[in-house]
Amino acid sequence: MLLKPLFLSSSRFPPLHKKAIFPSPLLAAAAAAPMASSSTIPTEKEKQKEKPLQVAKRLEKFKTTIFTQMSMLAVKHGAINLGQGFPNFDGPDFVKEAAIEAIRDGKNQYARGYGVPDLNSAIAARFRKDSGLEVDPEKEVTVTSGCTEAIAATILGLINPGDEVIVFAPFYDSYEATLSMAGAKVKSITLRPPDFSVPLDELKSVISKNTRAILINTPHNPTGKMFTRVELETIASLCIENDVLAFCDEVYDKLAFEADHISLASLPGMYERTVTMNSLGKTFSLTGWKIGWAIAPVHLTWGVRQAHSYLTFATSTPMQWAASAALRAPDTYYEELKRDYMAKKEILVDGLKAAGFVVYPSTGTYFVVVDHTPFGLDNDVAFCEYLIQEVGVVAIPTSVFYLNPEEGKNLVRFTFCKDEGTLRAAVERMKERLKRK
């Protein structure tokens, strides 16, 4: 029996100060499971847990992340997790060995706040090779604890309360939460299927002298879209015309399958107003290491580093040394990576089509977005719960990636960053158990 979700009510995020709220009763039960007790008389510790949850007003509309919720349900129901974007295989041995060597060599104390010099240099060298831009590793590169922290440091270091920031929906969930923490005014422009192209006329009407920054993710999570040169050139001209900053999340830059990745910072007049953010995790299948970075001109790097200093101060020292070895990998590594993911993508896309989904193109990242409506469920949350309980596969409902969740209620996201056996098993379950309505 399907349970009515709360995502699509008139209030997208019910307040947390009254009661713990989750997208649906099923997810609420999964989240609460660890708190259950076999005792009939509550202990003092359990009584403490019954107190109203406390959270600052700037965060009270945000719930436990959808990734955590769906992963808990996956474990509970023994479902194959094609939801959360972490590989179920390990990173390359040469990078892991470099970390072990760094630990054995005693590189285990605090690193310099903005990065181990060798890693800063490796990041600058990679950026020069990829974008053609020469950057100063000491003054324009800041190492962070993953790209999520780079995003937070950039927003908290450069955005003031009341500043207007444009994002493209659907968007990575940390964007809105961090902008909320900064007190920003968020404006959303929706990318729509089938190709999720940027509505340039709408962007031109929204951007203005009141806009402080525009936040871009290319290749784009969750849709797999890559921003085209025309789109990026239009964004660049609007940024220059209106004196707007650009924050660019490029963590999937090496997973560009059908076109070359273009860094917005490389376009004429853009480096001086752009913060480019990236990380090691996606490219080297080491998401748990949380090594990221932000590249920006000195006048913007100052704000990023100020925020970074009080968020994490420094990132794991031995992992930074290993990251520097990773970034010096030969081109053959990236070529093999792309071939491997193309094969995985083909397994998933062909399987999703055979199962009856409407599958939208994915030209980058390791995600595929589909329309679930052929199966007759009311919305994405209901479908994902059904998929877990009755089919044994996990996907992510995309409505959580929109300011207006109605815009995403027909779409769900799958990932193919899993080994081929896992992908084939998930595909077979969907082909056998999913029934079109």
Buried (B, 14 or more C-beta within 10 A) or exposed (E): EBBEBBBBEEEBBBEBEEEBBBBBEBBBBBBEEEEEEEEEEEEEEEEEEEEEEEEEEBEBBBBBBBBBBBBBBBEBBEBBBBBBBBBEEEBBEEBBEBBEBBBEEEBEEEBBBBBBBBBBBBBBBBBEEBBEBEBEBEBBBBBBBBBBBBBBBBBBBBBEEEBBBBBBBBBBBBBBBBBBBBEBBBBBBBBEBEEBBBBBEEBEEBBEEEBBBBBBBBBBBBBBBBBBEEBBBBBBBBBBEBEBBBBBBBBBBBBBBEEEBBBBBBBEEBBEBBBBBBBBBBBBBBBEBBBBBBBBBEEBBEBBBBBBBEBBEBBBBBBBBBBBBBBBBEEEBBEEBBEEBEEBBEBBBEBBEEBBBBBBBBBBBBBBBBBBBBBEBBBBBBBBBBBBBBBBBBBBBBBBBBBEBEBBBBBBBBBBBBEBEBBBBBBBBBBEEBEEE
